[in-house]
Amino acid sequence: MQEQIKQWLEQGDIDIFLGYKMIQGHPLPYCFTKENPDDLKDLIVGNARYSLEKMATKIAAEHKELKIGLLTRDCNQRALNVLYIWNQLNPENIKTIGVNCCPSNLKEHGDCSYLEPELIPPIKKMIGIDNNMQVKAAEQFNQKERFNRWMYEFQKCIKCYGCRDICPVCFCKECSLEHTDLIATGGIPPEVPIFHLVRAVHMGGRCIDCGLCEDACPVDIPLRLLYRKVNEIVTDIFDYTTGTRADQSPFNMLGEEVTLKPKPI
């Protein structure tokens, strides 16, 4: 891997490579360049998970012609596919080196630690939402109980914006979650449940289920389950599975006219 990256840098195939380096005992994102080739000996894979593709998007926005290489797990590649579709990155300027990771629509097997079942406190299982729960299981609650359980989760929010800031497919220049006419500033907890419902709508057809939002959430809101539900709706209506391809418009399969399937109310 180190030799491949070194060759890419020397030949001008890429200008920088985004990977991980151990810094003061912590595996942190690091930008490798041909000016410092000896740094590559410190390149690591490890279990660190950062949104390298989001960093690439920020860099590419400032330097459009820069050629970027990056280390990609399966979730990173799904995010890249979404970013290509939304014209946030030019695939011709991106080269990747893949490492084994989580099972998904792109791969059957993996070893991602975040997929290990969490230990959920008994009280949360009684009045909230189990983070390990699947969409169909959560839908077994009646309407009133679903409402109460989700409101329990949302009222814990401290409005830190961690879910948005870590998300690899959040790229809006102006965020509606900071729009004062929609989401009032200063209040903690934020308006329940509008803050998280607005974000959930934005995740429909974008969320690649990397789990970084839930990892970043300091109050353990089961965000992955929420976004899985909105993605399920998108898949059901538009026959679109997020992140599996880089040549497909989110709501228009292969350029064909989309016919919405009526849903019972």
Buried (B, 14 or more C-beta within 10 A) or exposed (E): EBEBBBEBBEEEEBBBBBBBBBEEEEBEBBBBEBEEBEBBEBBBBEEBBBBBBBBBBEBBEEEEEBBBBBBBBBBBBBBBBBBBBBEBBBBEBBBBBEBEBBEBBBBEEBEBEBEEEEEBEEEBBEEBBBBBBEEEEBEEBEEEEBEEBBEBBBEBBEBEBBBBBBBBBBBEEEBEBEEEEEBEEEEEBBBBBBBBBBBBEBBBBBBBBBBBBBBBBEEBBBBBBBBBBBBEEBBEBBEBBBBBBBEBBBBEEEEEEEEEEEEEE
